[in-house]
Amino acid sequence: MTTVLLATFDLMPDGEPGGAALPRALGRHGIDARWVRWDDPLVDWSAADLVAVRSTWDYHRRLESFLSWARGVEAVTRVLNGADVFAWNADKAYLLELAGGPDGAPVPTVPTVPTVTLDDSDLAGGLARALERWGRVVVKPRTGAGGVGVVVAESLTDPRLEGLVAGPWIVQPLVESVRSAGESSVYVFDGAPAAQVDKLPAGDEIRVHEFYGGRSRPVPVDRELGALAVEAVRAAARLPRLRGADLAYARVDLMQWEGRWVVSELELIEPGLYLDVEPANAERFAAVVADRLRRS
């Protein structure tokens, strides 16, 4: 029987919430699948026909180890999306490339949340320029996940800046619409929009994750949002660094900025499938895996 390993991390040995649905869905395609820790030294990755990175939700704390692992696994079997894609997507400065390229490279332009990079070489100066441009800003680690390390600031003396985690960072305007319209996540499987989950934060919070009090609900895929999500995935695949990459799955997070929808995140490593909210994503993801196995 064809074998697929679903990579997770040690605090979630059974995978993401609702994760039991994935092995069942893959089993209906004649695929034997199980959850394993990505850093488990006893796992024989070469015995798998394919590895799907799923809930490796500690990768941002151990990036070099994670990328080294992904490259090592890719040397002995197929890794969905692939190590080069993971390396590119782990740095949120990718938003600059999607928006047109930091060096003016001729790449497709995708509307994104305005983004600048920041590091300790000019922390005060960079923040001052961003604050002058946008008034209120959001500072995020360039490699981060789950909203960890996100800081909102209104001035250089804002006490919330004491909560900065280690840099480098990206800086963006505070997108006020997240508190009213929330954020929409569109899943793109095999190049087509397949599902949408709308998310709202709680109270004055801007992070929509459940552990910050956010609420999520599945909705039909909006035509405009689905088209923008597909555009973002296609644009990434055409970038020089990723040209030729097979982007089998993606989650595209979208917000409203200055009257239009823009990309806030393009998740190509381990986006949560929200299986506890949209269980049908298990079958959709399984179909993508089965298709890639048939092609190999």
C-alpha positions as a LaTeX table, in Angstrom:
\begin{tabular}{lrrr}
\hline
Residue & $x$ (\AA) & $y$ (\AA) & $z$ (\AA) \\
\hline
Met1 & 0.00 & 0.00 & 0.00 \\
Thr2 & 1.17 & 3.55 & $-0.74$ \\
Thr3 & 2.46 & 5.27 & 2.41 \\
Val4 & 2.19 & 8.96 & 3.31 \\
Leu5 & 3.66 & 10.52 & 6.43 \\
Leu6 & 1.96 & 13.60 & 7.89 \\
Ala7 & 4.55 & 15.73 & 9.66 \\
Thr8 & 3.64 & 17.35 & 12.96 \\
Phe9 & 5.57 & 18.38 & 16.10 \\
Asp10 & 5.90 & 16.95 & 19.55 \\
Leu11 & 3.20 & 19.03 & 21.27 \\
Met12 & 0.64 & 17.82 & 18.71 \\
Pro13 & 1.42 & 14.12 & 18.16 \\
Asp14 & $-2.03$ & 13.53 & 16.63 \\
Gly15 & $-1.74$ & 16.48 & 14.27 \\
Glu16 & $-3.76$ & 19.64 & 13.90 \\
Pro17 & $-7.26$ & 20.02 & 15.40 \\
Gly18 & $-9.51$ & 17.55 & 13.65 \\
Gly19 & $-6.40$ & 15.82 & 12.33 \\
Ala20 & $-7.81$ & 12.29 & 12.66 \\
Ala21 & $-9.87$ & 13.04 & 9.54 \\
Leu22 & $-6.79$ & 13.21 & 7.31 \\
Pro23 & $-5.62$ & 9.57 & 7.61 \\
Arg24 & $-9.23$ & 8.47 & 7.13 \\
Ala25 & $-9.63$ & 10.59 & 4.00 \\
Leu26 & $-6.33$ & 9.35 & 2.59 \\
Gly27 & $-7.34$ & 5.78 & 3.41 \\
Arg28 & $-10.36$ & 6.16 & 1.13 \\
His29 & $-7.85$ & 6.74 & $-1.67$ \\
Gly30 & $-5.98$ & 3.55 & $-0.80$ \\
Ile31 & $-3.23$ & 5.43 & 1.03 \\
Asp32 & $-1.83$ & 4.39 & 4.39 \\
Ala33 & $-1.18$ & 7.63 & 6.31 \\
Arg34 & $-0.06$ & 8.42 & 9.85 \\
Trp35 & 1.08 & 11.37 & 11.89 \\
Val36 & 4.77 & 11.52 & 12.85 \\
Arg37 & 7.00 & 14.12 & 14.51 \\
Trp38 & 9.19 & 15.85 & 11.96 \\
Asp39 & 12.19 & 15.66 & 14.33 \\
Asp40 & 11.71 & 12.05 & 15.42 \\
Pro41 & 15.09 & 10.37 & 14.75 \\
Leu42 & 13.43 & 6.93 & 14.55 \\
Val43 & 11.28 & 7.75 & 11.52 \\
Asp44 & 12.43 & 6.19 & 8.26 \\
Trp45 & 11.41 & 8.91 & 5.81 \\
Ser46 & 12.73 & 6.96 & 2.85 \\
Ala47 & 10.04 & 4.32 & 3.44 \\
Ala48 & 7.32 & 6.85 & 2.63 \\
Asp49 & 6.08 & 7.49 & $-0.89$ \\
Leu50 & 5.34 & 11.10 & 0.04 \\
Val51 & 5.68 & 13.41 & 3.06 \\
Ala52 & 3.12 & 16.14 & 3.68 \\
Val53 & 4.18 & 18.87 & 6.10 \\
Arg54 & 1.15 & 19.70 & 8.19 \\
Ser55 & 1.25 & 20.89 & 11.81 \\
Thr56 & 5.00 & 21.51 & 12.27 \\
Trp57 & 4.08 & 24.52 & 14.35 \\
Asp58 & 7.44 & 24.93 & 16.01 \\
Tyr59 & 9.36 & 25.49 & 12.76 \\
His60 & 9.63 & 29.26 & 13.31 \\
Arg61 & 11.61 & 28.66 & 16.52 \\
Arg62 & 13.92 & 26.11 & 14.86 \\
Leu63 & 14.05 & 27.29 & 11.29 \\
Glu64 & 17.51 & 26.10 & 10.29 \\
Ser65 & 16.90 & 22.65 & 11.76 \\
Phe66 & 13.51 & 22.46 & 10.08 \\
Leu67 & 14.83 & 23.46 & 6.65 \\
Ser68 & 17.76 & 21.07 & 6.99 \\
Trp69 & 15.31 & 18.29 & 7.84 \\
Ala70 & 13.10 & 19.15 & 4.85 \\
Arg71 & 16.06 & 19.09 & 2.47 \\
Gly72 & 17.22 & 15.77 & 3.90 \\
Val73 & 13.79 & 14.19 & 3.52 \\
Glu74 & 13.48 & 15.56 & 0.00 \\
Ala75 & 16.70 & 13.76 & $-0.88$ \\
Val76 & 15.06 & 10.38 & $-0.17$ \\
Thr77 & 11.38 & 10.88 & $-1.01$ \\
Arg78 & 8.90 & 13.43 & $-2.27$ \\
Val79 & 7.91 & 16.37 & $-0.03$ \\
Leu80 & 4.69 & 18.15 & $-0.96$ \\
Asn81 & 5.42 & 21.77 & $-2.01$ \\
Gly82 & 9.11 & 21.19 & $-1.25$ \\
Ala83 & 12.04 & 22.50 & 0.78 \\
Asp84 & 12.87 & 25.42 & $-1.51$ \\
Val85 & 9.31 & 26.65 & $-1.20$ \\
Phe86 & 9.48 & 26.33 & 2.58 \\
Ala87 & 12.70 & 28.36 & 2.73 \\
Trp88 & 11.18 & 31.15 & 0.64 \\
Asn89 & 7.88 & 31.19 & 2.47 \\
Ala90 & 9.44 & 31.17 & 5.96 \\
Asp91 & 10.52 & 34.81 & 5.50 \\
Lys92 & 7.55 & 37.18 & 5.44 \\
Ala93 & 9.56 & 39.52 & 3.24 \\
Tyr94 & 8.11 & 37.37 & 0.43 \\
Leu95 & 5.23 & 39.88 & 0.51 \\
Leu96 & 7.56 & 42.43 & $-1.07$ \\
Glu97 & 8.25 & 40.06 & $-3.95$ \\
Leu98 & 4.57 & 39.36 & $-4.49$ \\
Ala99 & 3.91 & 43.10 & $-4.55$ \\
Gly100 & 6.38 & 43.64 & $-7.37$ \\
Gly101 & 9.84 & 42.72 & $-6.16$ \\
Pro102 & 12.12 & 44.67 & $-3.78$ \\
Asp103 & 14.56 & 45.35 & $-6.60$ \\
Gly104 & 11.99 & 46.17 & $-9.25$ \\
Ala105 & 12.27 & 42.73 & $-10.84$ \\
Pro106 & 9.67 & 42.15 & $-13.57$ \\
Val107 & 7.32 & 39.84 & $-11.69$ \\
Pro108 & 3.52 & 39.82 & $-11.55$ \\
Thr109 & 2.20 & 42.33 & $-9.04$ \\
Val110 & $-0.25$ & 41.06 & $-6.42$ \\
Pro111 & $-2.05$ & 43.50 & $-4.10$ \\
Thr112 & $-0.66$ & 42.94 & $-0.61$ \\
Val113 & $-0.72$ & 44.66 & 2.76 \\
Pro114 & 2.02 & 47.33 & 2.44 \\
Thr115 & 5.19 & 45.92 & 3.99 \\
Val116 & 8.68 & 47.16 & 4.84 \\
Thr117 & 11.53 & 45.28 & 6.48 \\
Leu118 & 13.22 & 46.28 & 9.72 \\
Asp119 & 16.21 & 45.14 & 11.74 \\
Asp120 & 18.31 & 46.30 & 14.68 \\
Ser121 & 20.70 & 48.28 & 12.47 \\
Asp122 & 18.12 & 51.09 & 12.33 \\
Leu123 & 15.25 & 50.08 & 14.56 \\
Ala124 & 14.25 & 53.59 & 15.70 \\
Gly125 & 14.71 & 55.13 & 12.27 \\
Gly126 & 12.78 & 52.43 & 10.47 \\
Leu127 & 9.94 & 52.57 & 12.96 \\
Ala128 & 9.83 & 56.37 & 12.79 \\
Arg129 & 9.48 & 56.29 & 9.01 \\
Ala130 & 6.74 & 53.65 & 9.18 \\
Leu131 & 4.86 & 55.58 & 11.85 \\
Glu132 & 5.10 & 58.77 & 9.83 \\
Arg133 & 3.74 & 56.95 & 6.79 \\
Trp134 & 0.95 & 54.97 & 8.43 \\
Gly135 & 0.28 & 56.39 & 11.91 \\
Arg136 & $-0.23$ & 53.05 & 13.65 \\
Val137 & 1.83 & 50.04 & 12.72 \\
Val138 & 2.05 & 46.32 & 13.28 \\
Val139 & 5.50 & 44.79 & 13.81 \\
Lys140 & 5.91 & 41.06 & 13.15 \\
Pro141 & 8.93 & 38.77 & 13.17 \\
Arg142 & 10.00 & 37.96 & 9.60 \\
Thr143 & 9.86 & 34.30 & 10.58 \\
Gly144 & 6.87 & 33.71 & 12.78 \\
Ala145 & 3.64 & 31.78 & 13.14 \\
Gly146 & 0.38 & 31.89 & 15.02 \\
Gly147 & 0.54 & 35.62 & 15.72 \\
Val148 & 3.42 & 35.12 & 18.17 \\
Gly149 & 5.47 & 38.30 & 18.59 \\
Val150 & 2.98 & 40.61 & 16.87 \\
Val151 & 3.17 & 44.12 & 18.35 \\
Val152 & 1.00 & 47.16 & 17.61 \\
Ala153 & 2.65 & 50.55 & 18.11 \\
Glu154 & 1.55 & 54.18 & 17.81 \\
Ser155 & 4.82 & 55.93 & 18.64 \\
Leu156 & 8.48 & 55.25 & 19.34 \\
Thr157 & 7.70 & 55.50 & 23.05 \\
Asp158 & 4.77 & 53.04 & 22.88 \\
Pro159 & 5.32 & 50.66 & 25.82 \\
Arg160 & 4.06 & 47.77 & 23.72 \\
Leu161 & 7.35 & 47.85 & 21.81 \\
Glu162 & 8.94 & 46.27 & 24.89 \\
Gly163 & 7.23 & 43.08 & 23.71 \\
Leu164 & 9.30 & 42.82 & 20.54 \\
Val165 & 10.76 & 39.37 & 19.99 \\
Ala166 & 14.10 & 38.88 & 18.28 \\
Gly167 & 14.37 & 40.45 & 14.83 \\
Pro168 & 14.49 & 40.94 & 11.96 \\
Trp169 & 10.90 & 42.08 & 11.46 \\
Ile170 & 8.43 & 43.34 & 8.95 \\
Val171 & 6.36 & 46.46 & 9.60 \\
Gln172 & 2.89 & 47.03 & 8.18 \\
Pro173 & 0.08 & 49.52 & 8.70 \\
Leu174 & $-2.57$ & 48.54 & 11.21 \\
Val175 & $-5.39$ & 47.27 & 8.98 \\
Glu176 & $-8.39$ & 48.58 & 10.90 \\
Ser177 & $-10.89$ & 46.58 & 8.84 \\
Val178 & $-9.74$ & 43.38 & 10.54 \\
Arg179 & $-11.82$ & 44.38 & 13.57 \\
Ser180 & $-15.03$ & 44.77 & 11.54 \\
Ala181 & $-14.65$ & 42.69 & 8.36 \\
Gly182 & $-12.10$ & 40.28 & 9.80 \\
Glu183 & $-9.82$ & 38.14 & 7.64 \\
Ser184 & $-10.73$ & 35.59 & 4.99 \\
Ser185 & $-8.66$ & 32.50 & 4.29 \\
Val186 & $-9.02$ & 30.87 & 0.88 \\
Tyr187 & $-7.60$ & 27.40 & 0.33 \\
Val188 & $-6.10$ & 26.81 & $-3.09$ \\
Phe189 & $-5.68$ & 23.11 & $-3.86$ \\
Asp190 & $-4.07$ & 22.10 & $-7.15$ \\
Gly191 & $-4.37$ & 25.65 & $-8.48$ \\
Ala192 & $-8.09$ & 26.12 & $-7.80$ \\
Pro193 & $-9.94$ & 27.84 & $-4.93$ \\
Ala194 & $-11.55$ & 25.06 & $-2.92$ \\
Ala195 & $-12.73$ & 26.45 & 0.43 \\
Gln196 & $-13.00$ & 29.65 & 2.43 \\
Val197 & $-12.98$ & 30.29 & 6.17 \\
Asp198 & $-13.86$ & 33.75 & 7.48 \\
Lys199 & $-12.33$ & 34.82 & 10.79 \\
Leu200 & $-13.05$ & 37.62 & 13.24 \\
Pro201 & $-10.91$ & 38.73 & 16.19 \\
Ala202 & $-12.25$ & 39.29 & 19.69 \\
Gly203 & $-12.65$ & 42.75 & 21.21 \\
Asp204 & $-9.75$ & 45.07 & 20.43 \\
Glu205 & $-7.52$ & 42.19 & 19.36 \\
Ile206 & $-6.25$ & 42.16 & 15.75 \\
Arg207 & $-5.17$ & 38.51 & 15.77 \\
Val208 & $-7.93$ & 36.21 & 14.55 \\
His209 & $-6.55$ & 32.98 & 16.02 \\
Glu210 & $-8.81$ & 31.04 & 18.33 \\
Phe211 & $-6.36$ & 31.18 & 21.21 \\
Tyr212 & $-6.69$ & 34.98 & 21.14 \\
Gly213 & $-10.46$ & 34.66 & 21.23 \\
Gly214 & $-11.07$ & 34.73 & 17.48 \\
Arg215 & $-14.00$ & 33.01 & 15.76 \\
Ser216 & $-13.93$ & 31.11 & 12.46 \\
Arg217 & $-16.68$ & 29.88 & 10.16 \\
Pro218 & $-16.73$ & 28.20 & 6.76 \\
Val219 & $-18.43$ & 30.12 & 3.95 \\
Pro220 & $-18.81$ & 29.55 & 0.19 \\
Val221 & $-15.76$ & 30.74 & $-1.74$ \\
Asp222 & $-16.27$ & 34.35 & $-2.80$ \\
Arg223 & $-15.52$ & 34.70 & $-6.52$ \\
Glu224 & $-13.36$ & 37.82 & $-6.10$ \\
Leu225 & $-11.40$ & 36.39 & $-3.19$ \\
Gly226 & $-10.95$ & 33.05 & $-4.90$ \\
Ala227 & $-9.55$ & 34.76 & $-8.00$ \\
Leu228 & $-7.14$ & 36.85 & $-5.92$ \\
Ala229 & $-5.97$ & 33.80 & $-3.99$ \\
Val230 & $-5.25$ & 31.90 & $-7.22$ \\
Glu231 & $-3.46$ & 34.97 & $-8.61$ \\
Ala232 & $-1.20$ & 35.06 & $-5.53$ \\
Val233 & $-0.29$ & 31.37 & $-5.84$ \\
Arg234 & 0.41 & 31.67 & $-9.57$ \\
Ala235 & 2.53 & 34.78 & $-9.03$ \\
Ala236 & 4.63 & 32.99 & $-6.42$ \\
Ala237 & 5.20 & 30.06 & $-8.79$ \\
Arg238 & 6.49 & 32.48 & $-11.45$ \\
Leu239 & 9.07 & 34.12 & $-9.20$ \\
Pro240 & 12.65 & 33.32 & $-10.29$ \\
Arg241 & 13.42 & 31.61 & $-6.99$ \\
Leu242 & 10.39 & 29.31 & $-7.21$ \\
Arg243 & 10.01 & 28.92 & $-10.95$ \\
Gly244 & 8.95 & 25.39 & $-11.73$ \\
Ala245 & 7.77 & 24.65 & $-8.18$ \\
Asp246 & 4.65 & 22.53 & $-7.88$ \\
Leu247 & 2.51 & 24.42 & $-5.36$ \\
Ala248 & 0.06 & 21.65 & $-4.55$ \\
Tyr249 & $-1.60$ & 23.47 & $-1.65$ \\
Ala250 & $-1.80$ & 26.98 & $-0.24$ \\
Arg251 & $-3.81$ & 29.05 & 2.15 \\
Val252 & $-4.14$ & 32.70 & 1.20 \\
Asp253 & $-5.16$ & 35.11 & 3.95 \\
Leu254 & $-6.90$ & 38.26 & 2.75 \\
Met255 & $-7.88$ & 41.59 & 4.33 \\
Gln256 & $-9.52$ & 44.82 & 3.18 \\
Trp257 & $-7.09$ & 47.73 & 2.82 \\
Glu258 & $-8.07$ & 51.11 & 1.38 \\
Gly259 & $-11.22$ & 49.76 & $-0.19$ \\
Arg260 & $-9.87$ & 46.60 & $-1.80$ \\
Trp261 & $-8.91$ & 43.08 & $-0.85$ \\
Val262 & $-5.20$ & 42.42 & $-0.42$ \\
Val263 & $-3.03$ & 39.46 & 0.54 \\
Ser264 & $-1.83$ & 39.48 & 4.13 \\
Glu265 & $-0.23$ & 36.01 & 4.11 \\
Leu266 & 0.50 & 33.29 & 1.58 \\
Glu267 & 0.91 & 30.08 & 3.56 \\
Leu268 & 2.81 & 27.36 & 1.69 \\
Ile269 & 4.51 & 25.46 & 4.54 \\
Glu270 & 2.01 & 24.18 & 7.09 \\
Pro271 & $-1.23$ & 26.16 & 6.98 \\
Gly272 & $-3.85$ & 24.84 & 9.35 \\
Leu273 & $-6.67$ & 23.24 & 7.36 \\
Tyr274 & $-9.29$ & 24.18 & 10.00 \\
Leu275 & $-10.49$ & 20.59 & 9.90 \\
Asp276 & $-12.54$ & 21.15 & 13.04 \\
Val277 & $-14.37$ & 24.01 & 11.27 \\
Glu278 & $-14.35$ & 22.78 & 7.66 \\
Pro279 & $-14.01$ & 18.96 & 7.80 \\
Ala280 & $-14.40$ & 18.70 & 4.01 \\
Asn281 & $-10.86$ & 20.06 & 3.69 \\
Ala282 & $-9.61$ & 16.62 & 4.70 \\
Glu283 & $-10.98$ & 15.05 & 1.51 \\
Arg284 & $-9.83$ & 18.01 & $-0.59$ \\
Phe285 & $-6.29$ & 17.72 & 0.72 \\
Ala286 & $-6.35$ & 13.93 & 0.35 \\
Ala287 & $-7.38$ & 14.29 & $-3.30$ \\
Val288 & $-4.36$ & 16.53 & $-3.95$ \\
Val289 & $-2.03$ & 14.02 & $-2.29$ \\
Ala290 & $-3.54$ & 11.14 & $-4.26$ \\
Asp291 & $-3.14$ & 13.08 & $-7.50$ \\
Arg292 & 0.54 & 13.81 & $-6.82$ \\
Leu293 & 1.15 & 10.15 & $-6.04$ \\
Arg294 & $-0.45$ & 9.09 & $-9.32$ \\
Arg295 & 1.81 & 11.51 & $-11.20$ \\
Ser296 & 5.01 & 10.24 & $-9.61$ \\
\hline
\end{tabular}
